[in-house]
Amino acid sequence: MSINVTDIQLSNAQIAWRAAQDIEDGAYVNLGIGFPEMVAKFQPEDREAVFHTENGVLGFGQAPEPGQEDWDLINAGKKAITLKPGAAFFHHADSFAMVRGGHLDVAILGAYQVAQNGDLANWTTGKGGVPAVGGAMDLVHGAKRVAVITDHLTKKGAPKLVESCTMPLTGVGCVTRVYTSLCVVDVEDSRFVLREKLAAISLDDLQSVTGPPLVVKGNVTDLVVPDL
C-alpha cells in the first residue's frame, strides 16, 4: 500500500456528519449507543429528524451544555439529552413495540464487522465481551433501513468490511449502507458497491484494506466532508 491510512482517514465526527446528510426530513431515527449518538449533532438545517431511544423518548435533541444536564432526561446510553417541542415519553415496552412494529425509518449503528451480504456483528467480540446484545437485534430487523458508521480498519489494522463475519452476529442480511473513515459503500446483491471514497486514496489502495472485492457501478464520487 502506498499511503498511510491514518494520515488521511476521517474523524468520527466527520463520519457522523456524512451519515447525517442522508437522513430524510421527518424520518424517525434510532442512533446506536456510543459513536452513532454523534449523528444527532449534524442534522442539516433544512431537515428535521425525530430521534427515538429504546428507553422511551421520542423527539430528543442535542446534548445539553456541560453543567446544564437534567439527569432525568437520558438516552439508552445513559447520556444526557435535551427535548424538542412535542417530545414524548413512554414505557420501554412501548418503545420496543415501535421498533418491532416497523415504525422506525432508519437505525444508525456502529460495527465490529460488516459482511458483504449485509450481516452485522456489533455487540461483542466473543468470550469475555459484553454479556448481552441489548436492543440491537430488534433494531436491525425492525428499522426500515440500517446504516453503519465505523472506522474502515480495526485498531490492529484488520478490515471491518469482510467476506463473512467471524464475530457473534447481531443480525443477518440487515445492513444497507456503510459509512467508513475512507469511503461509503452500499450492500447490493451480497456485494459491497463503492459509492464514494476519499480523493486521497486510490481504488487499489482502498481495496488493499478491504476484505472482499469492491464493486464499481458508474462514477465513484469524492467523499467530501467539512473540517470538524
C-alpha positions, 0 to 999 in steps of 0.5 A, spaced: 500 500 500 502 506 498 499 511 503 498 511 510 491 510 512 491 514 518 494 520 515 488 521 511 482 517 514 476 521 517 474 523 524 468 520 527 465 526 527 466 527 520 463 520 519 457 522 523 456 528 519 456 524 512 451 519 515 447 525 517 446 528 510 442 522 508 437 522 513 430 524 510 426 530 513 421 527 518 424 520 518 424 517 525 431 515 527 434 510 532 442 512 533 446 506 536 449 507 543 456 510 543 459 513 536 452 513 532 449 518 538 454 523 534 449 523 528 444 527 532 449 533 532 449 534 524 442 534 522 442 539 516 438 545 517 433 544 512 431 537 515 428 535 521 429 528 524 425 525 530 430 521 534 427 515 538 431 511 544 429 504 546 428 507 553 422 511 551 423 518 548 421 520 542 423 527 539 430 528 543 435 533 541 442 535 542 446 534 548 445 539 553 451 544 555 456 541 560 453 543 567 446 544 564 444 536 564 437 534 567 439 527 569 432 525 568 432 526 561 437 520 558 438 516 552 439 508 552 446 510 553 445 513 559 447 520 556 444 526 557 439 529 552 435 535 551 427 535 548 424 538 542 417 541 542 412 535 542 417 530 545 414 524 548 415 519 553 413 512 554 414 505 557 420 501 554 415 496 552 412 501 548 418 503 545 420 496 543 413 495 540 415 501 535 421 498 533 418 491 532 412 494 529 416 497 523 415 504 525 422 506 525 425 509 518 432 508 519 437 505 525 444 508 525 449 503 528 456 502 529 460 495 527 465 490 529 464 487 522 460 488 516 459 482 511 458 483 504 451 480 504 449 485 509 450 481 516 452 485 522 456 483 528 456 489 533 455 487 540 461 483 542 467 480 540 466 473 543 468 470 550 469 475 555 465 481 551 459 484 553 454 479 556 448 481 552 446 484 545 441 489 548 436 492 543 440 491 537 437 485 534 430 488 534 433 494 531 436 491 525 430 487 523 425 492 525 428 499 522 426 500 515 433 501 513 440 500 517 446 504 516 453 503 519 458 508 521 465 505 523 472 506 522 474 502 515 480 498 519 480 495 526 485 498 531 490 492 529 489 494 522 484 488 520 478 490 515 471 491 518 468 490 511 469 482 510 467 476 506 463 473 512 463 475 519 467 471 524 464 475 530 457 473 534 452 476 529 447 481 531 443 480 525 443 477 518 442 480 511 440 487 515 445 492 513 444 497 507 449 502 507 456 503 510 459 509 512 467 508 513 473 513 515 475 512 507 469 511 503 461 509 503 459 503 500 452 500 499 450 492 500 447 490 493 446 483 491 451 480 497 456 485 494 459 491 497 458 497 491 463 503 492 459 509 492 464 514 494 471 514 497 476 519 499 480 523 493 486 521 497 486 514 496 486 510 490 481 504 488 487 499 489 489 502 495 482 502 498 481 495 496 488 493 499 484 494 506 478 491 504 476 484 505 472 482 499 472 485 492 469 492 491 464 493 486 464 499 481 457 501 478 458 508 474 462 514 477 465 513 484 464 520 487 469 524 492 467 523 499 467 530 501 466 532 508 467 539 512 473 540 517 470 538 524 
